[in-house]
Amino acid sequence: MEELRLPSSPVSQAQKRWEEEKAFEMDAPAPGSAAPQEKHFVTFPYPYMNGLLHLGHTFSLSKTEFSMGYERLKGKKTLWPFGFHCTGMPIQAAADNLTRQLRRRARETSKSAGWEKRKEGRMEGREEKRNGGVRRKGNGWQVLESMDIPRETIPRFVDPVYWLQYFPPIAKQDLIEMGVKVDWRRSFITTNVNPYYDSFIQWQFHKLRKLEKVSFGKRYSIFSPIDNQICADHDRATGEGVGPQEYVLIKMEILTLPPALQQLEGKKVVLLAATLRPETMYGQTNCWVLPHEKDAIVGERAARNMAFQGLTPEFGEVREVMRVRGRDLVGLPLRAPLTKLCPIYTLPMLTISMKKGTGVVTSVPSDAPDDYQALMDLKNKPALREKYGVKDEWVLPFDLIPIIEIPYKRDDAPEGAEPELTDLAAKVACEEYKVASQNDKEKLVLAKAKTYKLGFYEGKMTIGDFKGMPVQEAKNRVKAQMLEENNAYSYAEPEKEVMSRSGNECVVALTDQWYIKYGEEEWRKQVEEHLQKDLNCYSDDTKSKFEAALSWLGEWGCSRSFGLGTLLPWDKQFVIESLSDSTIYMAYYTFCHILHQGPFDGSVPGPAGVVAKDLTEEVWDYILLDGPQPKDSKVPQETLERMKQEFNYWYPVDLRVSGKDLIQNHLTFFLYNHAAIFPKKHWPRSIRTNGHVLLNNEKMSKSTGNFKTLKQAIGEYSADGMRFALALAGDGNEDANFEHDVANAAILKLTNELQFVEKSLTELDKMRTGELDLFIDKNFDNEINRLVKSADECYRRMQFRESVIEGWDKLQNARDKYRAMAGPIGMHAELIKKFITCQTLVIAPICPHYSEYVWGLLGHKESVMEARWPEVGDVDPLLVRMNSYFDKTLSDIRAKTDKARAKKAVAKATVYVADEFLDWQQAALNVLRSVVDKGESFGKDFKKNMMSFPELAPFKAQTKVLMPFAAFSIDEFEARGPEAFELKVPYDEVRLLTDSIEYLKGELSVEEIEVTKWPPSDPAVLKNLSNNPATPGKPAVSFS
């Protein structure tokens, strides 16, 4: 399929025109301007500049672009600035990775390569040990080569700043070729490379600190051992959104050392068992170990996490004392805290995962279904005990210890039944779900989910120092008590595996750090109130995801030891991390074109000659917070006023578009920071999210080759063909699908439509003119009005797929139908020009290059970017009904014609139209209408009792035909409303069909069609149609 190519290269011509006319450069009106134009300020999360823009970026930003086009047509002053994010570890890690790779190549090609390789092996071995057994992978060269970067240029990427210089201009050019409506004067890169943006971020953090939203202390964080610093979401290769999972490590003292641990004789040795539920430790009857696992007392993964939490002598260092098989730990006598039993014994459990916790598991069989069933297996299966060398006295004497009372209700309990109190929830749940062994994993999942939920939210302690206390409250009290009495440690590990971009598995570290106090009660309530009352989320799903994020989001580490970014202004040993310097930068867009120009790095001051160091905290306060006049400011007053005017006109953000994956961090931070720093009038007005985009129904992946950059997509499908397919890919939070066939079909659609437009505009003088008297003209005019209004509503809701369907597909279908119905009399010139004008404007947000070209063909001198949404007349509901009647009647007659033609040749169709219903039909409709008039509904028993209405008593004999007719009429009512119960239709069916005889003959492929009144004069025909008689709005048909 060839690229869409229009005469005289209109794509490049359109882009050249927009650039020359500065179509997308928007400034705030001068102070004092009368009735300023309504504005629409949109932003999109600035993409990270460690590579080229791809279809994933393009899909999300297309929503911003389509919104810009629509709101501009609606007469608003629209602004879309576009920045480039460079903060954080990804660029730094990639540059470091390339540096190591180039050094390795250099050593391999040196004359002393052998000696160097031996040295490298020793060094890499040390590095591997320091980094937890993970080597850094050197593939930076190949990644850069895959982007078609010249080989001679690649060595320059060892400097992280070069990435900032290389990729943003390419991204800008790709976006220009897409035709986006961006004001490029307002573009910039982040980090302290740009001194103006750096000053702005420093001001933001000074404000947060003064507002006591930033604090310092030790906190659990996901941590990269290779980078030796916190690994935030954007620094990760996998595991975005994963946080620390906090446990309590229970100390379980070994009373008698087994032979396998004899070298520890004379020392106090404890097993460390990780638990999320310290309040249940009163119910311990034993302890579990995995009998086949090599690592035991604590697993290797747990030990690695512990080393970064102050639980080993040296931070980050794991000193292995010895290794022992889990099988050799079975039968250890233990002293465990809180339980009344001593000793308890270690027993084998086959389902322990060494990827969670320490590999040593507490056992509370009265509360935990897994523990209960594993204990029952050992009690009831002597062969299992014998297999693992478990003595009877380690198992059989130990009964369940009740610890928590909960109200338990079986899933199959009768509706309204009261729950029963039980203090052996695990036993009851295993019996309910018929768990037969510890291998019944699916059943145990159900039992566990039910008992844990009931226990935590409705349970009450029945034992210990906190007897009678709700479990939710007792949990933290028990934990605090155990830590204070030195019976436990605090411990955390990642909820799931997290891999850093540097190539190692992350741990949880307890480190000193600056953190933002998200989740603070009053602050959170501010954001929740804004979410519920003022923020338009466009979908309930997006809103619910925000509600969930606000419910769990807590303190967030905002500082890093190194990487690209802005230094924390009061503690310059730290860099502000990438998700924390990107929360209010939208405000910077409003005036950054005044501060700097040209290159994105701020190296060229703007027209006013402002120097970054003169942007003091007082200056920022004056511009952004209506603060007092800054004293002795070196920034000219005129410049200050202009910046302030730009900010106050454009702010707040009217629309923020983003992928749904950013709700859990960036977008919620966005709301929090605006609530903290700005007055309510400057808080965001709407956020629109979307899912990921698939490519031909498969996840995009460079490794599989199922991947497209923005530049590749434009080259293959053209800008408008790609945009068309993006609009059709999907609009919700579910994953969308960009399809190759759809994009190719878009090229064909645009090309064919252009041919129609060009031909029609040259033949307007040959078309009909005058009044629109014919039904086909009135109907087409009405359909244009209806579909333009429908597309308008779809655009307003940001449902762009539906906008294309209404404003392109259905509008063209109406045109095609009109052209066919007009037949020999021809189309009306006025209507065809109206159709072309409306379609051109309605599709302009999606396909601006096409629309720019056609707009010129229509004789307009100004750009389509200056045009306004088409003004159309009111929609005539009667014409809509007539059109629907015609389409439905044609479809019904076509189906019957095809059925008749399968039996014999069909030359003539006779269509019978009824003026009124039969008497029993009228009675049924009157009954149904009376129900609606009384405000009643058609309940599930209505049809059963319908014949009991006295009005239907005379028609008992017609029950078999009356009831299906009533059921059909009720269904029609659900679809069409009260008109379904009308006794007559408000239009002339005979004339409507007769005026379209020629069209009907062509559609049905018959030689003759006769339209006449019901009933048929031929008794045989009447008898044949008796089961499907004509009724008002539903003709009957016979064939000959």
C-alpha positions, 0 to 999 in steps of 0.5 A: 500500500502506497503512502497517501500522496496528495497533489503538490505535497500538501502534507509538507505544504500544510506544515510549512504554512503552519510554521510560517503563520506561527499557527500554534504559537499562543500568547496570553492576551494583554492585560485589560483586554475585553472579554478574553477568549476562552482558553484550553491548556493541555499537557502530556507527560514529557517523554524520557529522552533515552531514545526515539519516540515510538507508537506507545508515546504517540498513542497517548499524545494523540489524545492530547493532539485530537483534543487540541484540534477539537477545542480550537475548532470550538473557538478556544485559544489553545496551548500545548507546550512540549518538554523533554524529561532527562532527570534520573538514572536511565540516561546515566546508567546507559552512558555508564554501561556504554563506557564500560563496554567501550573500555572492554573493547579497547582492552580486547584490542590492546597488545596486552589483551591477555593480561588485561582480560585476566585483570578484568576477570578479577575486577569483574569478580569483585564487582559481581560479589559487591553487586549481589551476584549480578553482572552488568550487561553491556549492550548499549552499543547495540541499542544505539545502533538499532536506532540508526545512530552512525557508528562514529557517533556512538562513542559520544554517548558516554557523556550523559549530557550528549543524550540531552543534546541528541534525542530532543531535536529528533523527537521535535522533528518527528512530532512536527512531521506528525502535524502536532499543534505544539508551541515549540517556543515553550520547549525545554529539557530538565536537569541542572543543565537547564539553569532556568528549569533548575531554578524553578525546581529548587523553588518548588522544593523550598516551598514544599520544605517550608510547608513541612511536606518534606522530611528526613529520616530512615525509610524502607525503599527499593534499592539498587546495589549496583547503583548504590542508591534508591531505584524509583519507578522510572529507574527500573527495567521491570517492577514499576509500581512495586514497593517494599513489603514490611514484615516482622522477623520472629526470633525462634531460639533453637534449644538443642543444636542438631549435628548439622549445626554443631560448629555453632555450639556455645552460641545462641542460634535463632531461626528468623521467620518472616510474618505479616501478622505478628498478632497471630503468634499466640497461636504457634504450634510449630514452625515450617521449613522447606525440606528440599531447599539448600538455604535454611536458617534464612534464605539467601535472598532474604539475607541479601535484603537484611544486609541493606537494613542494618541487620548484618555487621556491614551495610550491604555485605552478607557474610555466610557462616555456613550452609545447611539443608532444610531437611537437616533442620526438621525436628528442631526444638524451638522457643518461640515468642508469645505461644504458650507451647514450649518447645515447638518443632520445625516441620516440613512444608512442601509449598514454601517459596524461597522468593518470599520471606526468609524460608522459615515460616511460622505456623498458626493452624487455627488462623491460617488455612495453609498451616492448618492443612499442612499440619493435618496432613502430617497428623493424618498421614503416617507415611508422610511423617516417615518420609521426612523423619518426623517423629509422632511426638513433634506433631500429634500432641499439638492441638489448635490454639484459638486466638481470634474470634470472627463472624463466619458466614458460609458462601452457600448460607441462605440469604439473610442468615446470620454469621456464626462466631468461630475462633478456629477460622482456618479449620472452618474455611478448609472444611467449607472449601473441601480442602483435602491436602496442602496441594489443593492450592486453588481451594486454599487461596479461597480459604485464605482470602476469606479468613484473612479478610474477616480476621483483619477487618472483623476479628477480635483477639481472644488471648494475650495482653491485647485480649478483646481488642480488634485485630486491626488495632492489636497488630501494631501493638503486638509488633511494637511489644515484640520489637521492644522485648527483642523478640523480633526485628523489622524487615522488608523486601520488594513485593515482587521482583524489581530489576534496575536499568543497570541490570541487577535485582533490587533489594529493600534498603533502610537508608537515610533520605529526604522524602515527601510526606504523601498520605499525610491526612489533611493533605490527602483529604484536600486531594480527595475532595478535589478528586470527588468534586472538581476533577473530571476524570472522563471515566469511572475506572480512572477515578477509582484508580485515583481513589485506590492510589490515594488510599495506599500512597505514603511517604516517597523518597525524593532524593538520590545519591547521583544521576541527572537532575536538580540538586536538593537546594538545602542538601546538595549531596542529593539529587531530586529524583525523576518523579519528584521534579515533574509534578508542577512543571506545567506551570513553567510552560506558561512563561519559559519562552520569555526566559530562554529561546532556541536550544532546549537547554536554556543556553540562550536567554530569551528576549528580555535577557533574564539571567537564571541566577536572578530568578530568586525565590521572591521572584518565583513567589511574585509570578506564581503565587501573587507574592509581594513585589520582589525587592531589588530584583534584576528582572525588569518589571515589564518582564515580571508582569508579562510572565505573571500574565502568561501564568494567570491566563493559562493556568490551571491545566485544563487537560492532562493526558497520560497512560493509566500506569502513571496514576499510581505515582506521577499523576497522584503526585501531580495532584498532591503538589498542586494542592500543597503549593497553589491556591485552589483556582490553579488546581488541575481541571481534568485528567484523561488516561488510556491503556497501553497500545498493542501493535497488531494485537501483540505487545510492542517489543524490540526483542521480537521485532514487533515495534515501531518508532513514530518516524517509522509509522509516519514513513509507512502509513503517512501522518494522517493515515497513522493518526486515523488508525490511532484514533480507531485504536481505542479510547478506554483504559483497556489496552488499545490496538494499532493495526497495520490493516486499519492504517493501510485502509485509512490511506485508501479511505482518505485517497478515495474521499479526496477523489470524490471531493475533487470530482464533486467540486468541479461538477457542482454547476452540473448538480441540482439546485433550488429548494430542498423539497425531496425527502432524500434531500431533507433526509440527507441534510438532516443526517449531516446535522445529526452526525455532526452534532453526534461527533461533536458530543463524542469529541467533547467526551474525548471518545475519538474512535466514536468521533471518527465513526460518527463524523467519517464512517456514518457521514460517508454512509449517509452520503453514499446512500443519498447518492444512490437514492438520488439516482438519475435526478442527481445530487443537490449542489448545496448539500454536497458542498455542505457535506464536504465542508462538514466532513472536512472540519469534523475530521480536521482534529484527526487528519489535519493535512487532509483537511488543510488541503480540502479546505483550500479546495473549498476556496478558503484563503485562511488555514483550516486552523482558523476555521470553526466547528460547522454550524448546522441546523436542528435535527428533525426527529421526525426525519430521523424516524422516517430514515430509520423506518426506511432503513429497517424496512429495506433490511426486512424486505431484503431478507425476505426477498433473499429467502423467497429467491432461494425457492424460486425466481423473484420478479416483483415485490408487493409491499403492503402498508397498514394505516392502523393496527388490528383491534386486538393489537390496539388493545394490547398497545393501549394497555402497555401505554397505560402502564408507562403513563402511570410510571410503572415498569414491565416487571418480570411477571408482567407478561404472565399476568398481562391477559388479566387486564380487563381491556384484553378480556374480549381477546382471549382467543388471540392470546397466542398471537397477542402475547408475542406481539406485546413482548415485541412491543415491549422490546421496541419500547426499550429501544425506541421509547413511547413511540413504540406504542403509537397506534399510527405513524406520523408520516406517509409510509406509501409516499415515502416508499413510492418516492424511492421505488427506483432505489429499492428496485436496485437494492433488491434486484427486482424488476418491479415493486408495487406499494399498496395498502393492507390488506391484500385483495387476493385471499391466497396472499392474505392467508399466506401473510396472516402470521406476519400482517402489515402493521403501522411502521412495519410493512408486509411483502409478497413476491411473484 
